[in-house]
């Protein structure tokens, strides 16, 4: 990595660790963790006490991709991922989660995932 990329990545990692000290997921209230790449977005529900991932959804999933035709751009895809995550969580009996923005600013695609999950019925 050259230039600005390395300090930016290190800053995000530092923010993420600061957030993770306070945010912990349990089986009843898992942590909704978000990862954003340049082209796609990923979200997962994590039970930190057991050390396992409960479920994961991304903009690469077939269920989400079929609904992306009507979505506009990356923010629309993020909202669709949030809705799909909420639907899968409801199937597993999960109503409440704690949101982990992973060091990203809470705007744009990260906010769209949160809004989509709230529309789908998750509480946080």
N, C-alpha and C positions, 0 to 999 in steps of 0.2 A: 504494500500500500504506500502510496506517495502523497505528498501534499497535505490537503486538509482532511482526507478520508480517515487517516489513523487517529488523529486527535478527536474527531467527531465520534468515531466508533468507541473509543475509550471513554469519552464523556457519557455516552449512552449507557455503556456497561456500568459505569460508576453510579449513574442515576438508577439503573435497574436494580443494582444491589442494595441501594439505599431504600428503595421501595419494597424489595423482598424481605427486608428486616421486619417490616411492619405488616405485610400482607401474607397470610398463610391460608391455604385451602384445607378443608376437612371433607369428610365423606358427605356430610349434610349440606355444607356450603363450600363447594370447590372454588378454586381460583380460576378465573377466566383469563388466560394468558394470551397475548396478542404478539404476533411477529409479522413484520411488514418487510417484504423485499421490494425491489424496484418494480416488478411486474405483478406480483401476487400478494395475497394476504392469507395468514394462517391464524386460527384460533383453536385453543384447546382448553378443556376443563381438567384440572389437576388436583388430586388429593395428595397434599404434601405430607400428611401424617403417615399414610401408607406408602408414599413414594411411587404413585402410579398415575398414569394418564387415564382419565375416565372415557373421554371421547375427543375426537379432533375433526375439524372441518377446515377446508381451504377453498380458495377460488379455483383450484384445479380439480375438485371433486365433480363427478358426473352429474350429481343432483343439482349442484350449484351452477355448473356450466350451462345446463339446459335452461335455467331461469335467467341467465345473463344477457340473453338477446334483448330483453326489454330494459335492462339496467344500463345506465349511462356511465361509462368509464370505470375507473378504479373505485371511486366512492360508491357507485351503484353496486359494484361487485362486493364491496365490503359490507354494505347493508344486507345484501343477499346472504353472505356468509353468516352474519349475525342472526338473521332469521332462521337459517337452516340449523345453526348451533342451538338456538332456543327450542326448535322443534325436536331435535334429537335428545336434548336434555329433558324435555317434558316426557318423552317416551321412557326415559330411565328414572323418572320420578324426581327430578331436580327442579326446584322452584327458585332457590336463592343462590347467588354466587357473589364472590368478591372480585372486583375488576382489577386486573394487573396490566397497566399500559406499557410495561416493559421498558421504561425510560423514554418512550416517545412522547411528544407533546399531545395533549388531549384535544386534537382538532383533526379535521380532514378524515382520512380513512380509519383512524383509531376511534374517533367519535362516531363514525358511521357504523362500525361494528357494534358499539355500545347501544346506539339507537335501534339498530335492527334486532338486537337481542332483547331489548326492552319491549319493542313492538311484538316480538314473538312470545312474550309473557314471562321473561326472567326478571327477577327483582334484585337490584343492587344499588 
